[in-house]
Amino acid sequence: MKLPVALIAAAFATGAALTALLLAFQPLVLSTPAACLNGTAQSLVSPGTADELVAALAFARNSIDVQMYVFTSSELKDALVQAARRGVCVRLILEPRIDSNAATAAFLVANGVQVRWASREFANTHSKLALIDGKTVLVGSINWSWHALYANREAALLVENPRLAQEFGSVFEEDWAIAQIASA
């Protein structure tokens, strides 16, 4: 089928106009999604993500910052303690309204992990976030609990992207500054 030249020209002009419009608003439309394009991403879907999470923490060389709503997983507690023993700076912000987090905080503080209670300025600190070495972000719905790791359908992304890590890191630093120090 041969298309008329006028139709082809009109399609080209419309496409060029849409492209120009999109480029004019690129910072508004594309700035956030584009930040994810300069790195790698791995999807994590539970049940069955504990090994991947432990492995991600084992690769940390300098820092691990975690903000967690529910944290009861002994595997992940041990991974944080092992990282701290390797000389990694490990900081954790926990939601204080979750009773089971008290035992986690006490165990981790006793084993060299810096732990703070999330500010009550928010209704809840419901984040499930980890930042590794300032370049990798773990974010999603997965609490660090047995149910989230082995029974629930949960989803998260492990993204290596320094720019994205910096953005989440800024929020973590703000929350760390207003959080209350936990003791053993």
N, C-alpha and C positions, 0 to 999 in steps of 0.2 A: 504494500500500500504506500503510495507516494503522498506525502503531506504538502499542502500549498505553502509556498515560501512565506506568505503573510502570517500563517498560523505558527510556523517555526519561529519567525521573528518575534511574534507576540509572546510566545512561550519563553523565549530567551530573555526578552525585556522584563517579563514578569519575574522570572527567576533571578535576574540581576537586581531588580528592585527589592525583592525579598532578601537576597543576600546582603545588599547594602543596608537594609533596615536592621537585620540581625546583627551585623557588624557594628552598627551605630549604637546598639544597646548591649553589646557583648558584656561589658562589666556587670550590668544588671542581670542579664539572663544567664550567662555562662560562668561567672567567676567562681561560684561555689563548686559546681560539678567539675569544672576544669581542674581544680586543685587535686582531684583524685586521679587524674590521668597521668601524672608524672611519678608513678610508683608501681608497686605490685599489690595485689589484693588476694586474699584467700578467704573463701567462705567457710564458716564453721556452723554446722547444724547438729543440734543434739536431738536425741541422746547420742552419746559417743564422742564428745569433744574434749574430754579431760586430758587425754594424751597430747593433743595439739596445744592445749593451753600450757601444760607443764613444759613442753618442748619450747614454746615461745619464751617462757620465763627463763629457761635454762640458757638461752642464747644471750641474755642481757649481760653487758660488760660494764656499764657505768651506772645506770639508773632504772628503777621500776617505780612508777607512780600509779597507784590503783585507787579508784573510787568505786565502792561497792555497796549495794543495798543490803544483800544477804550474803554472808561469807561463813560457811561451815565446812567446806571441803578440806579434809585432812591432806589430800594430795597437793592442793594449791597452797595451803599453809606451809607444808614442807618445802615446796618449790621456792617460796619467798624466803624462808629461813636459809635454805641452801644458797640462794643468791646473796643474802646479807653476809653469810660466812665467806663468800668469794670476794667480798669487798664492794659489792654493788650497793649503792644507796637505795634503800627500799622504803617507800613512804606509802601509807594506806590511810584513806579516809573512809570511815564506816558510818552507816546510818545508826544513830543512837537509839532509835525507837524499836529496833529489832533485838529482842532479848538474847537470841542466840549469838549475836555479835560480841557480847561481853566476854564470853569464853575465848573467842577468836582473838580479840584485842589483847587479853591477858597473856595468852600463849605467845603471840607474835612479839609483844613488847619484851617479854622475858627472854626472847631469842633474837634480839637485836634489830627488830623492825620498828621503825617509827610509825606510831599509830595515833591518829586524831579522830575525834568524834565530829561528824558533820555539824555545821551550824544549824541551830533550830530556827534560823531566819527563814528557811524554806519549809513548806509543809512536809516535805520529805526530800532527802537526797536519794533519788531513785536510780542514779547512774550505775551502769555496768561498764566501766571504762578502765583500761590499762594503757599506760604509755611506757614504751621500752626504749631506752637509750636516746630519747628525744627524736626518734625518727619513725617509730612503729606505733600504731594505734590499734587497740582491740576495743571495739565498741559494738554493742548489740543488746539483746534481751537476756543474755545468759548470766544469771546470778552464779556465784561460786558456791553452789550447794549441791548436795547429792541429787535432789529432784531435778534441778536445772540441767545437770550434767548427764544424768542417767535415765530419767523418766519423762521429763517434759519435752515438747517440741519447742526448741529455742533456736534463735539464729543470731549470728554475729559476723563481723568482718574483721580480719586482721590485715591492716593496710600499712604498707611501708611507704611513707610519704612525709618527709620532714616538714613541709608547709602545713599539712593537716595536723601533724603532731604538735607543731608550735601553737596552732589555734586552740586545740584541746588543752595543751600544756598551760596556756594563759589562764584558762578557766580553772584548771586544777590549782594553779598557784593562788588565784583569788580565793578559792574555797579553802585551801590549806591555811591561808593567812587568817581566816575567821573561824577555823575549826578549833576545838578544845583538845588539849593534849590528853591522851589516854594513859593510864598507868597500869602496871602489872598487878 
